[in-house]
Amino acid sequence: MSSSTPTGPREPLWAQVLADLRRRIVDQEFTQRFPGDAELVEHYGVSRHTIREALRRLQADGVLERWRGRGTFVTRAPIEQPIGALYSLYRSVEGAGVVQQSVVRHLEERHDDRAEAMLACPGQTLVYLERLRLADGEPIALDCSWLPAAVARPLLGVDFGHTALYQELAERCDVRLTGGWERIRPVLPERAQRTLLGIDARQPAFEIERLAFAGSLPVEWRHGVVRGDRFTFVARWDESKLDTGFEQSSVSL
């Protein structure tokens, strides 16, 4: 066992390796790549079985991801998205201490029957914005937004590489969102989506649909896919928001 391992000699070898790998992960030693099993065997001077046991425990704790044919990766902390509140992906990513960028795939005027129906403007031209969202250079989401051109046409001149849609909507169009709804469900993305997000066929994602309003006017219909390994959705409440319904109704399952 390498002398760099700080744990005591009475611990099993796998536990010594495990403790040292945890230290190195905390020190961000593996930000670019995680070494392969053979490299770890050589570094620590132990058997492949010992290395695999240490890695198995790191994987069970959610610290590592191991993919056949792709290698081993340190799991990054997921980006939290609130439930029950209007949020900006741009703000959520930046709030996690990660640099947010977008690759704008489309920004143009279009027609789309479904989007026009959702926005209650059949036959009217829409502004279509499609962005591949990046966090520290890694693809994390594919966003497709539709807005009535009569309201959002000034957005056609915006560089959305590093700015928030709702901020630009307020500043350039004098439109501020007041409410809406959002639907989230797990999916296995289509091949084109997987290619853009850099994930394989077995990796799940979240499909998100959103209809946002300014007063009673629907101003954005959005659908997109976000990587399930990079996002977690969180609901927070306090005593004032609890609704147990114990006295008002019975429970039906």
Residue pairs with C-beta under 8 A, 6 or more apart in sequence:
1 13
1 16
1 17
1 44
1 45
1 46
2 20
2 43
2 44
2 45
4 20
5 16
5 17
5 19
5 20
5 44
6 19
6 20
6 23
7 15
7 16
7 19
7 20
11 19
13 46
13 47
13 50
14 50
14 51
14 53
14 54
14 57
15 54
17 40
17 44
17 46
17 50
17 51
17 54
18 54
18 57
18 58
20 44
21 54
21 55
21 58
22 58
22 63
24 30
25 58
25 63
25 74
30 74
31 74
33 71
34 64
34 71
34 72
34 73
34 74
35 43
36 71
36 72
37 48
37 51
37 52
37 55
38 48
40 51
40 55
41 47
41 48
41 51
44 50
44 51
55 64
55 66
55 72
58 64
59 65
59 66
62 75
63 74
63 75
64 72
64 73
64 74
64 75
65 72
65 73
65 74
65 75
65 229
66 72
66 73
67 73
67 200
70 200
75 229
76 230
77 96
78 229
78 230
78 231
78 232
79 92
79 93
79 96
79 98
79 135
79 140
79 230
79 231
79 232
80 92
80 96
80 231
80 232
80 233
80 234
81 87
81 89
81 92
81 231
81 232
81 233
81 234
82 233
82 234
82 235
82 236
83 184
83 233
83 234
83 235
84 235
86 177
86 179
86 180
86 212
88 164
88 165
88 166
88 167
89 100
89 133
89 141
89 143
90 100
90 163
90 164
90 165
90 167
91 164
93 100
93 133
93 135
93 140
94 100
96 135
98 135
98 136
99 135
99 136
99 137
100 133
100 134
100 135
100 162
101 133
101 134
101 137
101 161
101 162
102 131
102 132
102 133
102 134
102 160
102 161
102 162
103 131
103 132
103 134
103 161
104 129
104 130
104 131
104 159
104 160
104 161
105 130
105 131
105 132
106 128
106 129
106 130
107 127
107 128
107 129
107 130
107 155
107 156
107 158
107 160
108 127
108 128
108 156
109 125
109 126
109 127
109 128
109 149
109 153
109 156
110 125
110 126
110 127
110 128
111 123
111 125
111 126
112 126
112 128
112 146
113 122
115 126
115 128
115 146
115 221
116 122
116 123
116 124
116 126
118 146
118 211
118 218
118 221
119 126
119 146
119 147
119 148
119 211
119 218
119 219
119 220
119 221
120 218
121 148
121 150
124 148
124 149
124 150
125 149
125 150
126 146
126 147
126 148
126 149
127 146
127 147
127 148
127 149
127 152
127 153
127 155
127 156
128 144
128 145
128 146
129 143
129 144
129 145
129 147
129 155
129 160
129 165
130 142
130 143
130 144
130 145
131 142
131 143
131 145
131 160
132 139
132 141
132 142
132 196
133 139
133 140
133 141
133 142
133 143
134 140
135 230
138 198
138 230
139 196
139 197
139 198
139 227
140 197
140 226
140 227
140 230
140 231
141 197
141 224
141 225
141 226
141 227
141 231
142 193
142 196
142 197
142 224
142 225
142 226
143 222
143 224
144 222
144 223
144 224
145 165
145 220
145 221
145 222
146 220
146 221
146 222
147 155
147 169
147 219
147 220
147 221
148 219
151 173
151 175
151 217
151 219
152 169
152 173
152 175
152 219
154 172
154 173
155 165
155 168
155 169
155 172
155 173
158 168
158 172
160 168
165 220
166 177
169 175
169 176
169 177
169 219
169 220
170 176
175 214
175 219
176 214
177 212
177 213
177 214
177 219
177 220
178 213
178 214
178 215
179 212
179 213
180 210
180 211
180 212
180 213
180 218
180 220
181 210
181 211
182 208
182 209
182 210
182 211
183 208
183 209
183 210
184 206
184 207
184 208
184 233
185 206
185 207
186 204
186 205
186 206
186 207
186 228
187 204
187 205
187 206
187 207
187 225
188 201
188 202
188 203
188 204
188 205
189 197
189 199
189 205
189 225
191 201
193 205
193 225
194 200
194 201
194 203
197 205
197 225
197 227
199 205
199 227
199 229
203 227
203 228
203 229
204 228
205 225
205 226
205 227
205 228
206 225
206 226
206 228
206 231
206 233
207 223
207 224
207 225
208 222
208 223
208 224
208 225
208 226
209 222
209 223
210 220
210 221
210 222
210 223
211 218
211 220
211 221
211 222
212 218
212 219
212 220
212 222
213 219
